[in-house]
């Protein structure tokens, strides 16, 4: 009897250990890979229409930018709803092999599947284009790859008509309430990427200076680009 109880407890222990590994390295990557495959089928006209709809129906809706309502990444088994009608762009960082869809706002539904814009009126290639994304136990998911970035790495965002190119200039850890990092600075065109550190107590901030834009499909040669 004691041996049977021991085996049961051992099995339960293995399940406890295996559960987060299955979620973070098998189930969630598979779901996000399917979303990424669909992302490749979205064209410039569809993204432009999505951007138009955002401006008409969502702009200045404070509920999309309530940072206090953002929850810690939920790693339970769940359905990942990829809303292609919500995609307003794509961010790509070649050096860490990251490609993530961009959505409007920082709702939990948005951050479950991609990156979210942090201000209601921001545009690629103008002002401070700020994006937020979740960190993850799996270093390849969500915004976890930005934790491996280095100064000089190329960051691109695209609406599939134009590709806007930035070069990483600084990487730092800040307090969660340091909202000044996403504010526009007069005369400065930049990108700011925001993600939690492990445990969610602080924020990783990656900033990049704007280099210019190229037609989508052109290859920009820079650090991290082969």
C-alpha positions in Angstrom: 0.0 0.0 0.0 2.8 2.4 0.9 4.6 1.6 -2.3 1.4 2.4 -4.3 1.0 5.7 -2.5 4.6 6.5 -3.2 4.2 5.8 -6.9 1.1 8.0 -7.0 2.9 10.8 -5.3 5.8 10.4 -7.7 3.5 10.5 -10.7 1.8 13.7 -9.3 5.2 15.2 -8.8 6.2 14.5 -12.4 3.0 16.1 -13.6 3.6 19.2 -11.6 7.1 19.5 -13.1 6.1 18.6 -16.7 3.0 20.9 -16.8 4.8 24.2 -17.3 7.2 22.6 -19.7 4.4 21.2 -21.9 2.6 24.5 -21.9 5.6 26.7 -22.6 7.5 24.5 -25.0 4.9 22.4 -26.8 1.3 23.7 -26.6 1.8 27.5 -26.7 4.5 27.5 -29.4 2.3 25.3 -31.5 -0.7 27.7 -31.1 1.5 30.8 -31.8 3.1 29.1 -34.8 -0.3 28.6 -36.4 -1.0 32.3 -35.8 2.3 33.2 -37.3 1.5 31.1 -40.4 -1.8 33.0 -40.8 0.1 36.3 -40.3 2.1 35.6 -43.5 -1.2 35.6 -45.5 -2.1 39.2 -44.5 -1.3 41.8 -47.1 -0.8 45.5 -47.1 -4.4 46.3 -48.1 -5.8 44.3 -45.2 -3.5 45.9 -42.7 -4.4 49.4 -44.1 -8.1 48.6 -43.6 -7.4 47.3 -40.1 -5.6 50.6 -39.3 -8.5 52.6 -40.7 -11.0 50.7 -38.6 -8.9 51.2 -35.5 -8.9 54.9 -36.0 -12.6 55.0 -36.6 -13.7 52.8 -33.8 -11.1 52.5 -31.1 -9.0 55.6 -30.9 -9.0 57.3 -27.5 -10.7 54.4 -25.8 -8.9 54.4 -22.5 -9.8 50.7 -21.7 -7.3 49.7 -24.4 -4.5 51.4 -22.6 -5.1 50.6 -18.9 -1.7 49.3 -17.9 -3.0 48.4 -14.4 -5.4 45.9 -15.9 -2.7 43.9 -17.7 -2.4 40.5 -16.1 0.6 38.3 -15.7 0.9 35.9 -18.7 -1.6 33.0 -18.2 0.1 29.7 -19.0 -2.9 27.4 -18.6 -4.2 25.4 -21.5 -6.5 27.8 -23.4 -7.5 28.8 -26.9 -5.4 31.5 -28.6 -7.7 33.7 -30.6 -5.7 35.2 -33.5 -7.8 38.1 -34.8 -6.4 38.9 -38.2 -8.8 41.9 -38.4 -6.9 43.4 -35.5 -3.4 43.2 -37.0 -2.0 46.7 -37.7 1.6 45.7 -38.3 4.4 43.3 -37.7 7.6 43.7 -35.7 10.7 41.8 -36.7 14.1 41.5 -34.9 16.4 39.4 -37.0 19.2 39.1 -34.5 17.0 37.2 -32.0 14.7 35.6 -34.7 11.6 37.4 -33.4 8.5 38.2 -35.5 5.3 39.2 -33.7 2.1 40.7 -34.9 1.2 44.2 -33.7 -2.3 45.0 -32.4 -3.9 48.2 -31.0 -3.7 48.7 -27.3 -2.5 46.5 -24.4 -5.5 44.5 -23.5 -4.9 41.0 -22.2 -6.4 39.6 -25.4 -3.8 41.5 -27.4 -0.8 40.5 -25.3 -1.9 36.9 -25.3 -1.0 36.7 -29.0 1.3 39.5 -29.9 2.6 43.0 -29.2 0.4 46.0 -28.3 0.7 49.7 -29.0 1.1 51.7 -25.8 -0.4 55.0 -26.9 -3.6 55.6 -28.9 -2.2 58.0 -31.5 1.2 56.5 -32.4 2.4 55.8 -36.0 5.4 53.9 -37.3 8.3 56.1 -38.2 6.9 59.1 -36.1 7.6 60.2 -32.6 8.2 57.4 -30.0 6.6 54.2 -31.4 6.1 52.2 -28.2 5.2 48.5 -28.1 4.6 46.2 -25.2 4.8 42.4 -25.1 4.9 39.6 -22.5 8.0 37.9 -21.3 7.9 34.1 -21.2 9.5 31.0 -19.6 10.3 29.9 -23.1 12.9 32.4 -24.4 11.5 32.2 -28.0 8.0 33.3 -27.3 6.3 36.7 -27.2 8.8 39.5 -26.3 11.1 37.1 -24.4 13.7 37.3 -27.3 14.3 41.0 -26.7 16.1 40.0 -23.4 18.9 38.7 -25.7 19.2 41.9 -27.8 22.4 44.0 -28.0 23.0 47.6 -28.8 23.2 47.9 -32.6 20.6 45.3 -33.4 18.2 46.2 -36.1 14.5 46.4 -35.3 11.9 46.7 -38.1 8.2 47.3 -38.0 6.1 47.1 -41.1 2.6 47.6 -42.5 3.6 45.5 -45.5 3.7 48.6 -47.6 6.7 50.2 -45.9 9.3 48.8 -43.5 10.4 51.2 -40.9 14.0 50.6 -39.7 15.5 51.3 -36.3 18.8 50.6 -34.7 19.0 49.6 -31.0 20.7 52.4 -28.9 20.0 51.4 -25.3 18.8 48.6 -23.1 17.9 49.1 -19.5 15.9 47.9 -16.6 13.4 50.4 -15.0 10.7 50.6 -12.4 7.2 49.6 -13.7 6.0 53.2 -13.1 8.7 54.8 -15.4 6.1 55.8 -18.0 8.3 58.6 -19.3 10.2 56.0 -21.4 7.2 55.8 -23.9 6.6 59.6 -24.1 7.4 61.5 -27.2 10.5 63.7 -27.1 10.5 66.7 -29.4 12.8 66.2 -32.4 13.4 62.5 -31.6 12.1 59.6 -33.7 12.5 56.3 -32.0 11.1 53.0 -31.0 10.6 51.7 -27.5 10.0 48.0 -26.6 8.7 47.2 -23.2 8.6 43.8 -21.5 8.6 42.4 -17.9 11.6 41.0 -16.3 11.4 37.5 -14.9 8.8 37.7 -12.0 7.3 40.9 -13.4 8.8 43.2 -10.8 10.6 45.5 -13.3 10.5 46.4 -16.9 13.1 45.8 -19.7 13.3 48.8 -22.0 14.9 48.6 -25.4 15.2 51.8 -27.4 16.2 52.3 -31.0 16.8 55.3 -33.2 15.0 55.7 -36.5 17.1 55.1 -39.6 14.4 55.5 -42.3 12.0 53.4 -44.3 12.1 51.1 -47.3 9.5 49.5 -49.5 8.3 46.2 -47.9 10.4 43.3 -49.2 13.7 45.3 -49.4 16.5 43.9 -47.4 18.2 46.2 -44.9 21.7 45.2 -44.1 22.5 45.9 -40.4 23.6 44.1 -37.3 21.6 40.9 -36.9 20.6 40.8 -40.6 22.2 38.2 -42.8 
